Amino acid sequence: MTTKRPDSHLPDAPWRHGPGMDSLFDALGARDGTARFVGGAVRDTLLGLPVQDVDVATTLTPQAVLDCLKTAGIKAVPTGIDHGTVTAIVAGAPVEITTLRRDVSTDGRRATVAYTDDWREDAARRDFTINALYADPLTGEIFDYFGGLADLSARRIRFIGSADARIAEDHLRIMRYFRFLARYGTGEQDEVAYRACIAGANSLMALSRERIADELMKLLAVTDPAPVLRLMIEGNILRAVLPEIDAAGVERVANLVTREASAAAPPSALRRLCALMPQDAALADNIATRLKLSNKARKRIAAALAPPTTAASPPASPQALAYRIGKEAAVDRCLLDPSADLSLIATLADWQRPTLGVGGGALIARGLPAGPDVATALRAVEDQWVEEGFPGPRRVSVIADQITSKFQRARQ
C-alpha cells in the first residue's frame, strides 16, 4: 500500500520545468498516470541537493515508449531496450525512461526481468527505500511504498525488504550501501544492513573489478568518506577483493580530507585512492591494474607515490616539482605528505608550465658537436633553469653558453 502524507509532495525545482519536459510527459500520457519521476531526482530534490540525472518510470512497454516519442518528434535511443530502458533526448539532455519491472531470476550480477504495471512491484526490486520514491510529474505527489520518506528524513540507509535477499540479487549493492551511507547517511549504520553486508562480503569476488572500482571511486568522492571506510575495514568488506587496504590507509584518507579542506583544494577521488592504498608505487600500480583504472589514472598514482629519491621527485620548489611531474601530481604530492607546507599549494593556483626556449640546435650553433652530448647538455641547461626558478631568455642564453663551454672543455 502506498504511503501518502499531507507533506509528501515534491518541492518545485527548475529541472521539473526544463525545456521540452512538458512535451515529454504529454507524449507519455502522464495525465493518465502512466509515468512518474523516480529515484535520484526525487531523493535529491527532497534533500535540497542539485539534480544531475532525471529518471522516469512508466507503465508503457518499451516499444510503446518508442512509438510515443516518435509521434511527438522526440529523439529516442534504445539504450537498454532489453531491460526496458529508452533514453529520450530532451533539449539536448538525456532522460532515461524505464518500464516498470519485476525480477524473474537473479544471480548476483544480472537479473532477468519481466514487465509489470504494478508500481509497488517495481519499487520492491529496487535497492534502498530512499531510492524507491516516485513523484507525479504534474502534481508533484510522492508515492512511497517502503518508508523511504521517513528514512530520508532520518538520513537512514535501509534495504527494501530483506537485506540478505537484496544483496543476493545484486552483490554490488554491498558497495552501494556504503556509498549511500557516506553520501546520504548520518554515519550511523543500519545494523541489519551492516550485518548483511558483512555476511555477503565474499560475494564481491564474483563482480568485475571495474564495477567495484566505479563504486569505490564514487564513495571516495563524497565530502568525507573516512567514517564509512572505517566501517568497511572493521567489517572486512574489502578483504576478499582488495586485501591490501587496511586501517592505516583509512587514517591517511582522513588526514588527507582535513588537508584538502585546510588548503581549499577540491576533493579528488583518485588522490584519496592514493592515500587509501599502500604507500608503495609498485604495489599501488598492481592494485590500479587490478581495478582496470585508465593509463592516465595509473600515471597520476605513480607520480603521487613515487619515492622522493627518484628523478621524478626533485627536492626543489613546488613549481619545480610541478614542472617535472605536472601541476596536478605536484598538488597530490603536497597534500599526501603530512609534513608538506600547505601554503605552497596556493603558489600553484595560477601557475602555467613555462617553456625553456632553447633546443639542441641552439647548443650546436654555439659549437657543441652533434651527437649524444647535445641531449645531455640540453638536460643540464633545463635542470639549472628549473633550479634557478625559470629565469627569462637572457639568463637562459647565459646558462646555455656556460653549459656548452663546460661540455666543450670536457671533450678536449
Protein Blocks (a to p, Z undefined) as FASTA:
>chain_A
ZZddfklccdddfklmgghklmmmmmnommnopaccehjllmmmmnopacfbdcdddfbd
fklmmmmmmmnopacddfklmnopacddeehiacddddddddfbdehjaccddddfbfkl
mmmmmmbfmlmcccdfklopacdfkopmmmmmnopacdehjfklmmmmomklmmmmmmmm
mmmmnoiacfklmmmmmmmmmmmmmpcfklmmmmmmmmmmmmblmlmmmmmmmnommmmm
mmmbcfklmmmmmmmmmmmmmnopacdfklmmmmmpccbfklmmmmmmmnopafklmmmm
mmmmgcfkbmklccbdfklmmmmnojklmmmmmmmmmkbcfklmmmmmmgccddehiafk
lmmmnopacdjklmmmmmmmmmmmmmnoppafklmmmmmmmmmmmmmmmmZZ
